[in-house]
Amino acid sequence: MIDFSLTHLPIDTATLRARIESRSSGAVVIFEGVVRDHHAGRAVASLDYEGYAPMATPVGQALLAEAAQRFELSAALGVHRLGHLEISDIAVVIIVASSHRGAAFSACAWIMDELKARVPVWKHEHFTDGTSEWNNGATIRGADAPDNEAT
């Protein structure tokens, strides 16, 4: 199973994990990217994610398919949340399954890095001092974002 989606609803990792059941998988790795309370030395109050679903969904789907082939995954699932998120909310979940843990860990890290670089989702951070700025989104051409952290 390969599946990427966007949602405006809170992400339920346990429900997603239940979709990745395989008797042949010796490893399942789950990554949750959560909203943190700081960025570049500034206190973050909340953030908003915007994405262009007609582009983001097929790009995310292709990315997971590429990862499945590259890392010999039996399953790969990704969900990115859009809209307003508070501190500690889950912004993105990546779940991969493989015969071996090394491939699963490597695939999960690779997918997250590539998702930030390729998938057209943009982050608008709101700081506690009342200012805000757009940050770390993928460009249409897929250039790397300057900050390669989880969210």
PyMOL commands that set and color helices and strands:
alter all, ss='L'
color gray80, all
select helices_A, chain A and resi 13-18+53-71+101-118
alter helices_A, ss='H'
color red, helices_A
select strands_A, chain A and resi 2-7+27-34+38-39+42-51+73-81+83-86+90-98+121-127+132-135
alter strands_A, ss='S'
color yellow, strands_A
deselect
rebuild
show_as cartoon
